[in-house]
Amino acid sequence: MILEETAALQRFWLVRLLERYILHRVWYAHHPDELTFYATPVECLQRMMVAAKPSVQRLHLRSLFVRGRRYHITPRENGFQMTTTSKVLWRYRRRTSSAVVLKGDFSPLGGGVTRISMNAHISIIYLLRQLFFPAFIASIVIPMPWHPNVIVVMVFALFALMWSGQRCHSILEAKEMLWFVRKSLEDFAPEKLLPVGEPVDDIVSDAEDFEEAWQRFYNDKK
C-alpha cells in the first residue's frame, strides 16, 4: 500500500514537472490570464467581433491595427478562439501566418458580471513550418566530412536560433491579442478601487464632523 502511494505521488510530481517546465515553455506562449467585466458573455463577444473590424468610427482603437494587424475571432461553446496576422512588408497582399491560438472561456458570475479565462498556445502548423528549414539545413550539414563536434554544434545552433525567434514571435502575438481583449472591452471594465488603508481627506464618519467639514468647505468657496 505504501509503495503504491509513493508511486502515485511520484507520477503526480512528474506530471506537474512536465506541465510546468516543458508545456509552459514549449507549448504555451503566455501564462493563463483572467479578466472580469460588467457585461454578459454575449455582449463581450459581440463587442470584440465589432472591434476586430477597423473603422473610422472607432479611432480610439487604431493602435490595435498598426502594421496592418488583424484579429480573427471564432465563437466556440462557452467562449471564443482568436488568431492574429499582420502585413508582410515586402509582399503585396501577403499576410503572416498565425503563430498562436488564443482561447477564452466565459464564466458568468451573476449580476451581469463575466470572467474571461484565457490561455494562448503555439499553433502546431506554425511550429512544423518553422522546423522545416533548420531540419533541411541539418540534413545537408550532417553528411559533411567534418568533426562530429562541429556538426553537433552547428545543428544545435540552427534549432536554437529557430526556437528563440519563434518563441519571441509567439509571445508578441499572445500579448497583442490579450491587449486587444483588454482594449476592446475597456468600457465594461470595473472601475479602479482605492487601496485599503489609503487616506481619503473628504470622507467623514459622523454628523458633527460632517457639519464642520461642510462649513469649512462653504467658507473656502465663498
C-alpha positions in Angstrom: 0.0 0.0 0.0 2.8 2.4 0.9 4.6 1.6 -2.3 1.5 2.2 -4.4 1.0 5.6 -2.7 4.7 6.5 -3.3 4.5 5.5 -6.9 1.3 7.6 -7.4 2.9 10.6 -5.7 6.0 10.3 -8.0 3.7 10.2 -11.0 1.9 13.2 -9.8 5.0 15.3 -9.4 6.3 14.0 -12.7 3.2 15.3 -14.5 3.4 18.6 -12.6 7.1 18.9 -13.6 6.2 18.1 -17.2 3.4 20.7 -17.3 5.3 23.5 -15.5 8.8 23.3 -17.1 8.0 21.9 -20.5 4.5 22.7 -21.6 4.7 26.3 -20.3 8.0 26.8 -22.1 7.3 24.9 -25.3 3.5 24.7 -25.8 2.1 27.8 -24.1 3.0 31.3 -25.3 1.7 33.1 -22.3 0.7 32.4 -18.7 -3.1 31.9 -18.3 -4.9 35.2 -17.7 -8.3 36.2 -16.2 -10.2 39.4 -16.7 -13.6 40.4 -15.2 -16.1 42.7 -17.0 -19.5 44.1 -16.2 -21.2 42.5 -19.2 -22.8 39.3 -20.3 -20.8 36.8 -22.4 -22.9 37.7 -25.5 -22.1 41.4 -25.0 -18.4 40.7 -24.6 -18.3 38.5 -27.7 -20.3 41.0 -29.8 -18.1 43.9 -28.7 -14.9 42.1 -29.6 -16.2 41.0 -33.0 -17.2 44.6 -33.8 -13.9 45.9 -32.6 -12.0 43.5 -34.8 -13.1 45.4 -37.8 -11.2 48.7 -38.4 -13.5 51.7 -38.7 -13.2 55.5 -38.6 -16.0 55.4 -36.0 -13.6 53.6 -33.6 -10.5 55.7 -33.9 -9.7 55.1 -30.2 -8.8 51.5 -31.2 -6.5 52.5 -34.1 -3.4 51.4 -32.1 -4.6 47.8 -32.3 -4.2 47.8 -36.1 -0.7 49.1 -36.6 1.4 47.4 -39.3 -1.8 46.1 -40.8 -2.6 43.8 -37.9 -5.9 42.0 -38.0 -7.8 39.8 -35.5 -9.8 36.7 -36.4 -12.4 35.7 -33.8 -14.3 32.4 -33.9 -17.1 31.7 -31.4 -17.0 28.4 -29.6 -19.0 26.8 -26.9 -18.9 29.0 -23.8 -16.0 31.0 -25.2 -14.1 32.1 -28.3 -10.9 31.4 -30.3 -8.7 34.1 -31.7 -5.7 34.4 -34.0 -3.9 37.4 -35.4 -2.0 38.2 -38.6 -0.2 41.2 -39.9 1.1 42.5 -43.3 4.3 41.3 -44.9 6.1 44.5 -45.8 7.9 43.2 -48.8 5.0 41.2 -50.3 1.8 43.0 -51.5 -1.4 41.5 -50.2 0.6 38.8 -48.3 0.0 38.3 -44.6 1.9 36.4 -41.9 0.7 33.1 -40.7 -0.8 32.8 -37.2 1.7 31.6 -34.7 -0.5 31.5 -31.6 -4.1 30.4 -30.9 -5.8 32.3 -28.0 -8.7 30.5 -26.4 -11.1 32.3 -24.0 -13.7 30.8 -21.7 -16.7 32.8 -20.4 -17.7 32.2 -16.8 -20.9 34.2 -15.7 -20.6 35.3 -12.1 -24.1 36.6 -11.8 -25.4 40.2 -11.7 -24.3 40.8 -15.3 -20.6 40.1 -14.4 -18.5 37.8 -16.6 -15.0 36.4 -16.1 -12.9 35.6 -19.1 -10.2 32.9 -18.6 -7.6 33.0 -21.4 -4.7 30.9 -22.4 -2.5 31.1 -25.6 -0.7 28.2 -27.1 1.5 27.8 -30.2 -0.1 26.6 -33.4 1.1 23.1 -34.4 1.0 24.1 -38.1 3.2 27.1 -37.5 5.6 25.1 -35.3 6.0 22.4 -38.0 6.6 25.1 -40.7 9.4 26.6 -38.6 11.0 23.3 -38.0 11.2 22.5 -41.8 14.0 25.0 -42.6 16.5 24.0 -39.8 15.8 20.3 -40.4 16.5 20.8 -44.1 19.8 22.5 -43.4 20.7 19.9 -40.8 20.2 17.2 -43.4 22.8 18.9 -45.5 25.3 19.5 -42.7 25.2 16.0 -41.1 26.7 14.1 -44.0 29.6 16.6 -44.3 33.1 15.2 -43.5 33.6 17.5 -40.6 34.4 16.7 -37.0 31.3 15.3 -35.2 31.5 18.0 -32.5 31.4 20.7 -35.2 28.3 19.1 -36.8 26.6 18.8 -33.4 27.2 22.4 -32.5 26.0 23.7 -35.9 22.8 21.6 -35.8 22.2 22.7 -32.2 22.7 26.3 -33.2 20.3 26.0 -36.1 17.5 24.7 -33.9 18.3 27.0 -31.0 18.1 30.1 -33.2 14.9 28.9 -34.8 13.4 28.3 -31.4 14.4 31.6 -29.9 13.0 33.6 -32.8 9.8 31.5 -32.9 9.4 31.9 -29.1 9.8 35.7 -29.1 7.3 36.0 -32.1 4.8 33.8 -30.3 5.0 35.8 -27.1 4.5 39.0 -29.0 1.4 37.7 -30.8 -0.1 36.5 -27.5 0.4 39.8 -25.9 -1.1 41.6 -28.9 -4.3 39.5 -28.6 -4.5 39.9 -24.8 -4.2 43.7 -25.3 -6.9 43.6 -27.9 -9.3 41.9 -25.4 -8.5 44.5 -22.7 -8.8 47.4 -25.1 -12.0 46.4 -26.9 -13.8 45.7 -23.6 -12.4 48.6 -21.6 -15.9 50.2 -21.4 -17.0 47.1 -19.4 -14.0 47.0 -17.1 -14.7 47.6 -13.4 -13.5 51.0 -12.0 -10.3 51.0 -10.1 -10.8 50.8 -6.4 -8.8 52.7 -3.8 -6.3 50.5 -2.0 -7.3 49.5 1.5 -5.8 51.8 4.1 -5.2 54.7 1.7 -6.2 58.0 3.4 -9.1 60.0 1.9 -9.5 63.6 3.0 -13.1 64.3 2.1 -14.8 61.4 3.9 -16.3 61.9 7.4 -17.9 59.4 9.7 -20.4 61.2 11.9 -22.8 64.1 11.8 -20.7 66.6 13.8 -17.6 66.0 11.7 -19.8 66.4 8.6 -21.1 69.8 9.7 -17.6 71.0 10.4 -16.3 69.8 7.1 -19.3 71.3 5.3 -18.8 74.7 7.0 -15.1 74.6 6.1 -15.9 73.7 2.5 -18.5 76.5 2.3 -16.1 79.1 3.8 -13.4 78.1 1.3 -15.8 78.6 -1.7 -17.1 82.0 -0.5 
